[in-house]
Amino acid sequence: MKWKEEGIVTRKQLVGYLNGLAGQLLARNLTVDEQQVVVPDTELRYTLKYKEEGPVGTLSLKVEWGEEPEAEEAEEEGPEQEGDEN
């Protein structure tokens, strides 16, 4: 399932929002669109991404954990080729 929250704020308000998110994450009280977020005490991978094109830009934070075995297996095997029966 996927949930997301969106908003329009000033930079100062965004900093306050991010600080609040950090506190909620630490207290295990983080919710997204009223859905409880359970972040495990395991190894977490994060990506901080910045893109700017003229007056338009994006800043994204992504946090991941666990593995998706089906997706990884498909990538490792690669596409099947016809005629490779041997």
ZADRENDREN-428311 format. One record per atom (N, C-alpha, C, O): residue in three letters; x, y, z. Coordinates in Angstrom, 3 decimals. Each point is the difference from the previous one (the first is absolute). Example, Ala and Ser with C-alpha at 12.3 -4.5 7.8 and 13.67 -1.06 7.14 Angstrom:
% residues 2
<"ALA" <13.190 -5.690 7.800>>,
<"ALA" <-0.890 1.190 0.000>>,
<"ALA" <0.900 1.200 0.000>>,
<"ALA" <1.036 -0.019 0.665>>,
<"SER" <-1.386 1.069 -1.385>>,
<"SER" <0.820 1.190 0.060>>,
<"SER" <-0.770 1.090 0.730>>,
<"SER" <0.509 1.108 0.169>>,
This chain:
% residues 86
<"MET" <0.840 -1.173 0.000>>,
<"MET" <-0.840 1.173 0.000>>,
<"MET" <0.887 1.238 0.000>>,
<"MET" <1.121 -0.022 0.508>>,
<"LYS" <-1.633 1.089 -1.078>>,
<"LYS" <0.738 1.253 -0.056>>,
<"LYS" <-0.848 1.126 0.567>>,
<"LYS" <-1.202 0.075 -0.255>>,
<"TRP" <1.833 0.793 1.021>>,
<"TRP" <-0.638 1.192 0.516>>,
<"TRP" <0.949 1.155 -0.224>>,
<"TRP" <1.214 -0.192 -0.062>>,
<"LYS" <-1.759 1.395 -0.060>>,
<"LYS" <0.871 1.161 -0.109>>,
<"LYS" <-0.704 1.218 0.558>>,
<"LYS" <-1.227 0.062 0.064>>,
<"GLU" <2.030 0.898 0.334>>,
<"GLU" <-0.510 1.274 0.458>>,
<"GLU" <0.648 1.083 -0.843>>,
<"GLU" <1.159 -0.120 -0.398>>,
<"GLU" <-1.903 1.163 0.131>>,
<"GLU" <0.504 1.119 -0.782>>,
<"GLU" <-0.407 1.296 0.672>>,
<"GLU" <-0.949 0.035 0.783>>,
<"GLY" <1.661 1.012 -1.089>>,
<"GLY" <-0.362 1.296 0.538>>,
<"GLY" <0.785 1.099 -0.687>>,
<"GLY" <0.942 -0.261 -0.748>>,
<"ILE" <-1.338 1.476 1.009>>,
<"ILE" <0.708 1.173 -0.498>>,
<"ILE" <0.331 0.851 1.219>>,
<"ILE" <-0.891 0.450 0.719>>,
<"VAL" <2.186 -0.236 -0.497>>,
<"VAL" <0.465 0.723 1.181>>,
<"VAL" <1.194 0.873 -0.380>>,
<"VAL" <0.541 -0.107 -1.101>>,
<"THR" <-0.145 0.967 2.026>>,
<"THR" <1.226 0.773 -0.177>>,
<"THR" <1.187 -0.875 0.393>>,
<"THR" <-0.173 -1.072 0.580>>,
<"ARG" <1.367 1.535 -0.898>>,
<"ARG" <1.201 -0.769 0.366>>,
<"ARG" <0.078 -0.170 1.511>>,
<"ARG" <0.333 -1.082 0.485>>,
<"LYS" <-0.633 2.130 0.258>>,
<"LYS" <0.035 -0.078 1.464>>,
<"LYS" <-1.025 -1.009 0.519>>,
<"LYS" <0.305 -0.782 0.900>>,
<"GLN" <-1.500 0.793 -1.452>>,
<"GLN" <-1.028 -0.964 0.405>>,
<"GLN" <0.427 -1.429 -0.349>>,
<"GLN" <-0.258 -0.930 0.764>>,
<"LEU" <0.909 0.757 -1.914>>,
<"LEU" <0.474 -1.329 -0.402>>,
<"LEU" <1.037 -0.532 0.987>>,
<"LEU" <-0.026 -1.178 0.356>>,
<"VAL" <0.931 2.041 0.082>>,
<"VAL" <0.998 -0.415 0.985>>,
<"VAL" <-0.695 -0.468 1.281>>,
<"VAL" <0.382 -1.022 0.569>>,
<"GLY" <-1.380 1.749 -0.121>>,
<"GLY" <-0.756 -0.413 1.181>>,
<"GLY" <-0.703 -1.329 -0.214>>,
<"GLY" <-0.031 -0.842 0.898>>,
<"TYR" <-0.533 0.649 -2.081>>,
<"TYR" <-0.676 -1.255 -0.338>>,
<"TYR" <0.990 -1.158 0.026>>,
<"TYR" <-0.294 -1.053 0.566>>,
<"LEU" <1.465 1.237 -1.174>>,
<"LEU" <1.016 -1.056 -0.023>>,
<"LEU" <0.512 -0.319 1.402>>,
<"LEU" <0.230 -1.165 0.326>>,
<"ASN" <-0.051 2.188 0.501>>,
<"ASN" <0.404 -0.235 1.390>>,
<"ASN" <-1.058 -0.820 0.737>>,
<"ASN" <0.325 -0.903 0.770>>,
<"GLY" <-1.590 1.229 -1.017>>,
<"GLY" <-1.090 -0.766 0.612>>,
<"GLY" <-0.006 -1.444 -0.465>>,
<"GLY" <-0.229 -0.911 0.795>>,
<"LEU" <0.481 0.698 -2.089>>,
<"LEU" <0.068 -1.367 -0.524>>,
<"LEU" <1.110 -0.786 0.673>>,
<"LEU" <-0.186 -1.164 0.357>>,
<"ALA" <1.338 1.794 -0.182>>,
<"ALA" <1.130 -0.676 0.642>>,
<"ALA" <-0.361 -0.410 1.426>>,
<"ALA" <0.309 -1.113 0.426>>,
<"GLY" <-0.960 2.007 0.308>>,
<"GLY" <-0.422 -0.322 1.364>>,
<"GLY" <-1.014 -1.130 0.038>>,
<"GLY" <0.072 -0.877 0.860>>,
<"GLN" <-1.023 0.897 -1.800>>,
<"GLN" <-1.005 -1.065 -0.061>>,
<"GLN" <0.639 -1.334 -0.358>>,
<"GLN" <-0.383 -1.038 0.540>>,
<"LEU" <1.345 1.060 -1.440>>,
<"LEU" <0.706 -1.221 -0.393>>,
<"LEU" <0.751 -0.572 1.192>>,
<"LEU" <-0.050 -1.205 0.248>>,
<"LEU" <0.740 2.055 0.483>>,
<"LEU" <0.749 -0.428 1.175>>,
<"LEU" <-0.925 -0.584 1.066>>,
<"LEU" <0.344 -0.986 0.651>>,
<"ALA" <-1.517 1.594 -0.473>>,
<"ALA" <-0.962 -0.441 1.017>>,
<"ALA" <-0.900 -1.141 -0.490>>,
<"ALA" <-0.889 -0.450 0.722>>,
<"ARG" <1.128 -0.014 -1.954>>,
<"ARG" <-0.823 -1.057 -0.607>>,
<"ARG" <-1.472 0.425 -0.078>>,
<"ARG" <-0.909 -0.798 0.231>>,
<"ASN" <0.704 2.070 -0.562>>,
<"ASN" <-1.348 0.546 -0.045>>,
<"ASN" <-0.268 0.678 -1.341>>,
<"ASN" <-0.835 0.901 -0.083>>,
<"LEU" <1.534 -1.326 -0.963>>,
<"LEU" <-0.120 0.621 -1.313>>,
<"LEU" <-1.204 -0.562 -0.744>>,
<"LEU" <-0.212 -1.212 -0.039>>,
<"THR" <-0.573 2.110 -0.549>>,
<"THR" <-1.128 -0.415 -0.831>>,
<"THR" <0.063 0.752 -1.323>>,
<"THR" <0.501 1.122 -0.069>>,
<"VAL" <-1.011 -1.751 -0.967>>,
<"VAL" <-0.134 0.623 -1.312>>,
<"VAL" <-1.454 -0.193 -0.424>>,
<"VAL" <-0.481 -1.128 -0.111>>,
<"ASP" <-0.198 2.217 -0.121>>,
<"ASP" <-1.416 -0.046 -0.369>>,
<"ASP" <-0.786 -0.861 0.985>>,
<"ASP" <-0.825 -0.827 -0.388>>,
<"GLU" <1.105 1.046 1.679>>,
<"GLU" <-0.639 -0.706 1.117>>,
<"GLU" <0.339 -1.486 0.069>>,
<"GLU" <-0.640 -0.734 0.753>>,
<"GLN" <1.623 0.275 -1.513>>,
<"GLN" <0.440 -1.398 0.026>>,
<"GLN" <1.306 -0.078 0.786>>,
<"GLN" <0.960 0.703 -0.314>>,
<"GLN" <-0.926 -1.565 1.345>>,
<"GLN" <1.202 -0.183 0.820>>,
<"GLN" <1.152 -0.513 -0.861>>,
<"GLN" <-0.164 -0.948 -0.768>>,
<"VAL" <1.329 1.581 0.902>>,
<"VAL" <1.199 -0.414 -0.728>>,
<"VAL" <0.873 -0.799 0.951>>,
<"VAL" <0.391 0.500 1.055>>,
<"VAL" <-0.083 -1.742 -1.421>>,
<"VAL" <0.836 -0.864 0.826>>,
<"VAL" <1.355 -0.129 -0.684>>,
<"VAL" <0.135 -0.695 -1.007>>,
<"VAL" <0.868 1.374 1.564>>,
<"VAL" <1.356 -0.069 -0.528>>,
<"VAL" <0.774 -0.939 0.921>>,
<"VAL" <0.146 0.294 1.186>>,
<"PRO" <0.355 -1.416 -1.704>>,
<"PRO" <0.662 -0.994 0.846>>,
<"PRO" <1.370 0.471 0.496>>,
<"PRO" <0.608 0.909 -0.564>>,
<"ASP" <-0.147 -1.550 1.627>>,
<"ASP" <1.340 0.262 0.525>>,
<"ASP" <1.004 -0.884 -0.734>>,
<"ASP" <0.714 -0.788 0.619>>,
<"THR" <-0.666 0.925 -1.926>>,
<"THR" <0.952 -0.743 -0.810>>,
<"THR" <0.791 1.002 -0.825>>,
<"THR" <-0.151 1.211 0.161>>,
<"GLU" <0.985 -1.721 -1.033>>,
<"GLU" <0.769 0.877 -0.870>>,
<"GLU" <-0.941 0.751 -0.938>>,
<"GLU" <-0.845 -0.603 -0.662>>,
<"LEU" <1.000 1.913 0.615>>,
<"LEU" <-0.831 0.848 -0.847>>,
<"LEU" <0.874 0.613 -1.086>>,
<"LEU" <1.124 0.428 0.263>>,
<"ARG" <-1.641 -0.389 -1.466>>,
<"ARG" <0.694 0.656 -1.113>>,
<"ARG" <-0.723 1.316 -0.277>>,
<"ARG" <-1.229 0.046 -0.053>>,
<"TYR" <1.999 1.009 -0.122>>,
<"TYR" <-0.642 1.270 -0.324>>,
<"TYR" <0.660 0.638 -1.215>>,
<"TYR" <1.176 -0.225 -0.285>>,
<"THR" <-1.956 1.015 -0.412>>,
<"THR" <0.479 0.757 -1.148>>,
<"THR" <-0.516 1.422 0.140>>,
<"THR" <-1.199 0.219 0.166>>,
<"LEU" <2.096 0.732 -0.231>>,
<"LEU" <-0.365 1.406 -0.013>>,
<"LEU" <0.326 0.500 -1.400>>,
<"LEU" <1.147 -0.070 -0.440>>,
<"LYS" <-2.151 0.569 -0.251>>,
<"LYS" <0.137 0.335 -1.410>>,
<"LYS" <-0.391 1.461 -0.220>>,
<"LYS" <-1.010 0.468 0.524>>,
<"TYR" <1.824 0.243 -1.305>>,
<"TYR" <-0.243 1.405 -0.301>>,
<"TYR" <0.105 0.197 -1.500>>,
<"TYR" <0.930 -0.499 -0.634>>,
<"LYS" <-1.876 1.223 0.069>>,
<"LYS" <-0.006 0.283 -1.433>>,
<"LYS" <-0.469 1.431 -0.197>>,
<"LYS" <-0.980 0.434 0.607>>,
<"GLU" <1.688 0.296 -1.460>>,
<"GLU" <-0.384 1.380 -0.277>>,
<"GLU" <0.148 0.265 -1.487>>,
<"GLU" <1.028 -0.299 -0.608>>,
<"GLU" <-2.072 0.861 0.044>>,
<"GLU" <0.003 0.399 -1.407>>,
<"GLU" <-0.593 1.402 -0.073>>,
<"GLU" <-1.217 0.178 -0.031>>,
<"GLY" <2.100 0.807 0.003>>,
<"GLY" <-0.474 1.380 -0.011>>,
<"GLY" <-0.731 0.326 1.282>>,
<"GLY" <0.531 -0.252 1.082>>,
<"PRO" <-1.726 0.801 -1.160>>,
<"PRO" <-0.747 0.373 1.199>>,
<"PRO" <-0.780 -1.163 0.625>>,
<"PRO" <-0.701 0.193 0.994>>,
<"VAL" <0.815 -1.382 -1.558>>,
<"VAL" <-0.749 -1.166 0.481>>,
<"VAL" <0.972 -0.990 0.635>>,
<"VAL" <1.081 -0.244 -0.533>>,
<"GLY" <-1.471 -0.325 1.679>>,
<"GLY" <0.876 -0.962 0.649>>,
<"GLY" <-0.765 -0.989 0.849>>,
<"GLY" <-1.179 0.190 0.295>>,
<"THR" <1.873 -1.258 0.096>>,
<"THR" <-0.570 -0.999 0.902>>,
<"THR" <1.067 -0.446 0.994>>,
<"THR" <1.189 -0.031 -0.316>>,
<"LEU" <-1.629 -0.308 1.503>>,
<"LEU" <0.836 -0.578 1.035>>,
<"LEU" <-0.796 -1.168 0.567>>,
<"LEU" <-1.104 0.185 0.513>>,
<"SER" <1.665 -1.384 -0.605>>,
<"SER" <-0.731 -1.199 0.419>>,
<"SER" <0.822 -0.805 0.989>>,
<"SER" <1.217 -0.121 -0.143>>,
<"LEU" <-1.881 -0.424 1.139>>,
<"LEU" <0.616 -0.924 0.948>>,
<"LEU" <-0.756 -1.314 -0.090>>,
<"LEU" <-1.223 -0.038 0.130>>,
<"LYS" <1.960 -1.029 -0.353>>,
<"LYS" <-0.599 -1.328 -0.108>>,
<"LYS" <0.691 -0.910 1.010>>,
<"LYS" <1.229 -0.020 0.076>>,
<"VAL" <-2.007 -0.732 0.700>>,
<"VAL" <0.537 -0.943 0.976>>,
<"VAL" <-0.561 -1.371 -0.332>>,
<"VAL" <-1.207 -0.152 -0.186>>,
<"GLU" <2.086 -0.856 0.112>>,
<"GLU" <-0.410 -1.363 -0.351>>,
<"GLU" <0.579 -0.991 0.995>>,
<"GLU" <1.034 0.245 0.621>>,
<"TRP" <-1.728 -1.375 -0.482>>,
<"TRP" <0.501 -1.099 0.808>>,
<"TRP" <-0.512 -1.300 -0.582>>,
<"TRP" <-0.938 -0.014 -0.797>>,
<"GLY" <1.563 -1.077 1.204>>,
<"GLY" <-0.399 -1.312 -0.507>>,
<"GLY" <0.370 -0.166 -1.455>>,
<"GLY" <0.615 0.874 -0.613>>,
<"GLU" <-1.001 -2.011 0.075>>,
<"GLU" <0.279 -0.293 -1.400>>,
<"GLU" <-1.273 -0.478 -0.672>>,
<"GLU" <-0.888 -0.552 0.649>>,
<"GLU" <0.808 0.766 -1.942>>,
<"GLU" <-1.105 -0.496 -0.795>>,
<"GLU" <0.542 -1.140 -0.849>>,
<"GLU" <0.482 0.240 -1.107>>,
<"PRO" <-0.548 -1.487 1.601>>,
<"PRO" <0.630 -1.136 -0.671>>,
<"PRO" <-0.436 -0.198 -1.448>>,
<"PRO" <0.836 -0.286 -0.857>>,
<"GLU" <-2.105 0.428 0.571>>,
<"GLU" <-0.475 -0.239 -1.363>>,
<"GLU" <0.626 0.976 -0.985>>,
<"GLU" <0.412 -0.400 -1.089>>,
<"ALA" <-0.337 1.656 1.452>>,
<"ALA" <0.564 1.017 -0.892>>,
<"ALA" <1.494 -0.241 -0.200>>,
<"ALA" <0.501 0.133 -1.116>>,
<"GLU" <0.214 -0.485 2.184>>,
<"GLU" <1.438 -0.223 -0.104>>,
<"GLU" <0.302 -1.246 -0.817>>,
<"GLU" <0.922 0.010 -0.815>>,
<"GLU" <-1.679 -1.082 1.015>>,
<"GLU" <0.231 -1.223 -0.762>>,
<"GLU" <-0.206 0.240 -1.487>>,
<"GLU" <0.780 -0.489 -0.816>>,
<"ALA" <-1.806 1.226 0.456>>,
<"ALA" <-0.277 0.282 -1.408>>,
<"ALA" <1.139 0.806 -0.617>>,
<"ALA" <0.373 -0.234 -1.150>>,
<"GLU" <0.183 1.187 1.911>>,
<"GLU" <1.100 0.805 -0.514>>,
<"GLU" <1.248 -0.840 -0.191>>,
<"GLU" <0.715 0.171 -0.988>>,
<"GLU" <-0.437 -1.089 1.931>>,
<"GLU" <1.197 -0.831 -0.083>>,
<"GLU" <-0.067 -0.971 -1.161>>,
<"GLU" <1.003 -0.225 -0.677>>,
<"GLU" <-2.167 -0.351 0.436>>,
<"GLU" <-0.147 -0.977 -1.063>>,
<"GLU" <0.089 0.648 -1.371>>,
<"GLU" <0.510 -0.612 -0.939>>,
<"GLY" <-0.987 1.817 0.811>>,
<"GLY" <0.004 0.689 -1.276>>,
<"GLY" <-1.088 -0.546 -0.907>>,
<"GLY" <-0.673 -0.968 0.353>>,
<"PRO" <0.493 1.579 -1.518>>,
<"PRO" <-1.054 -0.451 -0.911>>,
<"PRO" <0.377 -1.335 -0.646>>,
<"PRO" <1.162 -0.263 -0.310>>,
<"GLU" <-2.195 -0.572 0.119>>,
<"GLU" <0.235 -1.274 -0.674>>,
<"GLU" <0.103 0.241 -1.505>>,
<"GLU" <-0.715 0.829 -0.563>>,
<"GLN" <1.611 -1.563 -0.066>>,
<"GLN" <0.167 0.146 -1.426>>,
<"GLN" <-0.478 -1.264 -0.694>>,
<"GLN" <0.253 -1.110 0.466>>,
<"GLU" <-0.942 1.287 -1.575>>,
<"GLU" <-0.484 -1.147 -0.757>>,
<"GLU" <1.176 -0.734 -0.602>>,
<"GLU" <0.986 0.622 -0.398>>,
<"GLY" <-1.079 -1.952 0.325>>,
<"GLY" <1.042 -0.807 -0.625>>,
<"GLY" <1.081 -0.433 0.964>>,
<"GLY" <0.884 -0.764 -0.388>>,
<"ASP" <-0.917 1.231 1.662>>,
<"ASP" <0.973 -0.414 1.005>>,
<"ASP" <-0.555 -1.157 0.806>>,
<"ASP" <-0.213 0.145 1.203>>,
<"GLU" <-0.025 -1.271 -1.816>>,
<"GLU" <-0.559 -1.138 0.702>>,
<"GLU" <1.090 -0.893 0.568>>,
<"GLU" <-0.303 -0.841 0.846>>,
<"ASN" <1.546 0.978 -1.263>>,
<"ASN" <1.102 -0.855 0.471>>,
<"ASN" <0.622 0.588 1.191>>,
<"ASN" <0.945 -0.568 0.547>>,
